[in-house]
Amino acid sequence: MAGTPATAALTAAGIPFTEHAYVHDPAIRDFGAEAAAALGVDPDQVFKTLLAEVDGRLVVGIVPVTGKLDLKALAASVGGKRATMADPALAERRTGYVVGGISPIGQKTRHVTVLDETAELWDLVYVSGGRRGLDLSLAPADLIRATDAVLADIAR
C-alpha cells in the first residue's frame, strides 16, 4: 500500500506509528464510527480531524469521534473570539486530503492544532492516515509532537 503525506511525515520525524487499513464503505458518512468498528477499538480512542476558521485563520481541532468540536472552546484555546467550521473544499485545498480522510499529520499547509485533552487518557490514539480506510495509531505525546498541538478541552 502506498504511503501518504502523514506516514511520510511520521517516518521522517522518527515517530513510531502503526498503520491500520480497512475497507471503507462509500455509503457510510460517519467515518469515525466506521473506523472504530472496523478496527475493533473503543470509539473514544478514535479521533477525527476538523478544520475551523478562528477569527479568519484556519485551526485544526482533533476530537474523539464520539463527540463534537466545541467551537467556542477551540477559539478560546488559541486566543480567538469566534470560530466557525471551515468550508470542506477549503479544508481539502489547505490540507491536501479529502474530507473523511483528513489527517492532522502531514498537511500541505501547517496549521495551529489543538488536541482534545481526553487523548491523554489513552496509551494509543487513532487518527486518519490521510485517506478513507486508513487510520494510524500512535501515542498521544507523539501526535502532539508531530503536529505541534496544544492540549485543551475542546470536545463536547
N, C-alpha and C positions, 0 to 999 in steps of 0.2 A: 504494500500500500504506500502510495506516495506521501511524503511528509507535507506539512502545512507550515505557514509562517510561524504558527505557535510552537510546533515541535522543533522547528529550526532555531527559534529564539531560545528555547529552553536548553537545547543541546549546546548551542554556542555559549550560553551562560554557565554551563556545567551544572544545571539544576536537575535533580532526579525527578522523573515522572514516569507514569505508565500509561500507555495508550489502551483505550477500551473502545473497540469498534462494534457497532451493532447495525442491523438493517433498519434504516429509517423508513417508516410508513408515511408516504406523502399525504395520506388522508388525516393524519394526526397533526393538530395545530399546537398542542401543548407539548412542546419539545422537551421541556424539563421532566415532566411526568413520564414521558415516553423513555427518556434516558434512564431514569431511576428504575423503572420497571424492567427495561431491557438488561440493565447491569446488575439488578438484584440488590440494590443498595437503598439505604434509608433516604427518602426524598429530601429530608432536611440537610443531607450531606451533599446534595447536588445543587450547584449554584448557577444562576443564569446571569448573563451579562447584558445590561441595559444601558442605553445612552440617553442622557437628558441634557437639555440646554439650561445652564445655570447662568443667569444674567448675560446671555449671549455667547457663552462658550460651552463647548461640549465636555461633559463629565461622564465617566463610566461608573456605574453602580453595579456591584456584584452582590446579589442577594439569593437566599435559598429559593428553589423553585416552588416551594410550598407557600411562599409569601409574595408580597408586592413591595415595590420600591416606594418608600415614603419620600415623596419629592421635597417636602419641607425639610425633613431631616437631612436629605442629601445636600440641599442648598446650604443649610446651616453648617454642615460638616466641612464645606470648602469656603466658608466665609461669604456665601452668597445670600441673596434675598429671595429670589424666585426661581423655581425650576419647573420645566415642562418636559414631557417626553419628546425626544428628538424625532424628526421625521425619519421613517425607516429607510428611505432612499438616501438621505444624508448620512445616516448611520452606516449604511453599506459602503458608500463612497469613502468616508473618512476612516473606516476600519479595514476595508479590503475584504470583508467577509459578508456572507449573506445572512439575513435575519433567520434565526433558528440555528445558526452556526457561528455566531459572533463570539470569538474567543477574546478574553481580556488580555491575552498574551500575543505579542507579535503583530499588533495593529499597525496599519500603514502610517497613521499619524499617532504619535504618543499623546495620550490624554491624562488629565488628572483622574485618578482612580480611587474609589472608596469601596472597601470590602466590609460587608456586614460583620459585626463583631461575633456573631454566632459561629463563624468559621473556626474560631479558636476552640470550640467545643469538640472538634474532630481531629484525629491523627492525620486523616487524609480528607481532602475535599475534591469534588469532581466539577470540572468546568468544561465548556465546549473546547474541542481541539481545533476548531477552525472550519468545520463543515458539519452538516447534519449527519448524524450517525457516527460521530467520533467524539468521545469525551476523554479528558486527561485527568488522572488522579495525581495529586501532589500534596505535600504538607502545606498547611495554611501559611507558615512562615516563608516557604519557598514561593508561594503565589504572591505574597506581599513583596518579596524581593524581585520577582520577575516583572511586576507591574508598578513598583514604587507606590503601592497602595497605602492609604491610611485606613485604620480600623475605626468604625463608627457604628452606632445603632441606626441603620438606615432601612431596616425591613419592618413591615407591619403585617 
